[in-house]
Amino acid sequence: MGLTPKDYQQMSQEASPPSRTVKNGTMAFLIGGSICTLGQIVLELLKSMGMEQDQASALVSLSLVLLSVLLTSFGLYDRVARIAGAGTLVPITGFANAMSSAAIEFRSEGLVLGLGAKMFSIAGPVLVYGISAGVLYGLIYYFIR
């Protein structure tokens, strides 16, 4: 069967589901914005109770990580992610979900080879690139200065 590129493109478009860009973008905006709004509300509450900005910010980050890990462990984070799409990739919650889901998936392998090793299989590249970028930035700054 000799298909021309034009025929293949037409068959591909007919077989593909319609794009839901507007719906997906709206849901990502609403749910991602809700996560950020929740963090801001908690931050403002902590500051109104007399906590300093740095301490309150750290506690908000920890709270969002804990909430993400709890939702992941109960299987709820994936349900929300199916609806929200990229909205759940708010960096701190998305990273916590990625680390905890890998750890939870391999917990039967044991604490070291399962939980610990798989949790850091996600964090490893982030740490390597983060540290490498920091060293490169430091060297550039040193030589420019």
C-alpha positions in Angstrom: 0.0 0.0 0.0 1.7 3.2 -1.2 0.7 6.1 0.9 1.7 9.6 0.1 2.6 11.9 2.9 -0.6 13.8 2.3 -2.7 10.6 2.6 -0.9 9.6 5.8 -1.5 13.1 7.3 -5.2 12.9 6.5 -5.5 9.4 8.0 -3.6 10.5 11.1 -5.9 13.5 11.6 -9.0 11.3 11.2 -7.7 8.8 13.8 -6.4 11.4 16.3 -8.8 12.7 19.0 -9.5 16.4 18.8 -7.2 18.7 20.7 -8.5 20.1 23.9 -6.0 22.9 24.3 -8.4 25.5 25.7 -9.9 23.0 28.2 -6.5 21.7 29.3 -5.0 25.1 29.6 -8.0 26.4 31.6 -7.8 23.4 34.0 -4.1 23.7 34.4 -4.5 27.4 35.2 -7.3 26.9 37.7 -5.8 24.0 39.6 -2.2 25.2 39.4 -3.4 28.6 40.5 -5.4 27.0 43.4 -2.3 25.2 44.6 -0.4 28.5 44.6 -3.3 30.3 46.2 -3.4 27.7 49.0 0.3 28.2 49.6 -0.2 32.0 49.7 -3.1 31.7 52.1 -1.1 29.5 54.5 1.8 31.9 54.2 -0.3 34.9 55.1 -2.0 33.1 58.0 1.4 32.1 59.4 2.7 35.7 59.0 -0.4 37.1 60.7 0.3 34.8 63.7 3.7 36.5 64.1 6.0 34.1 62.2 8.8 35.7 60.2 8.7 35.6 56.3 11.6 33.1 56.0 10.2 30.7 58.6 6.7 30.9 57.2 7.9 30.3 53.6 9.8 27.2 54.7 6.8 25.9 56.5 4.5 26.5 53.5 7.0 24.6 51.3 7.1 21.7 53.7 3.3 21.7 54.0 2.9 21.6 50.2 5.4 18.8 50.0 3.6 16.8 52.7 0.2 17.4 51.1 1.6 16.2 47.8 3.1 13.1 49.3 -0.1 12.3 51.2 -2.2 12.7 48.1 0.2 10.5 46.1 0.3 7.8 48.7 -3.6 7.6 48.7 -3.7 7.6 44.9 -5.5 11.0 44.7 -2.7 13.0 43.2 -2.9 11.1 39.9 -6.7 11.7 39.8 -6.2 15.4 40.2 -3.4 15.4 37.6 -5.6 13.7 35.0 -8.0 16.7 35.3 -5.4 19.4 35.9 -2.7 18.3 33.5 0.3 20.6 33.8 -1.4 22.5 36.7 -0.1 19.9 39.1 3.5 20.4 37.9 3.9 23.5 40.2 7.5 22.8 40.9 7.4 21.8 44.6 4.3 19.7 44.4 5.2 18.0 41.1 8.7 17.2 42.3 7.4 15.8 45.6 4.9 13.7 43.7 7.6 12.4 41.3 9.9 11.4 44.2 7.2 9.8 46.4 5.4 7.9 43.6 8.7 6.3 42.5 9.5 5.4 46.2 6.0 4.1 46.8 6.0 1.9 43.7 9.2 0.1 44.7 8.7 -0.1 48.5 8.3 -3.8 48.3 12.0 -4.0 47.3 13.0 -2.8 50.8 14.0 0.4 52.4 17.4 0.8 50.8 17.2 -0.8 47.4 13.5 0.0 46.8 12.4 3.1 48.6 15.7 4.9 48.9 17.2 4.0 45.5 14.1 4.7 43.5 13.3 8.0 45.3 16.7 9.3 44.4 16.5 8.0 40.8 14.3 11.0 40.2 16.2 13.5 42.4 19.6 12.4 41.1 19.4 14.2 37.7 18.0 17.3 39.3 20.8 17.4 41.9 23.5 16.7 39.2 22.3 19.5 36.9 21.6 21.9 39.7 25.1 21.4 41.2 26.7 21.5 37.8 24.9 24.7 36.9 26.0 26.2 40.3 29.6 25.3 39.7 29.5 26.7 36.1 27.9 29.9 37.3 30.5 30.2 40.1 33.4 29.8 37.7 31.9 32.3 35.3 31.4 34.8 38.1 34.9 34.2 39.4 36.5 34.9 36.1 34.4 37.9 35.2 34.9 39.5 38.5 
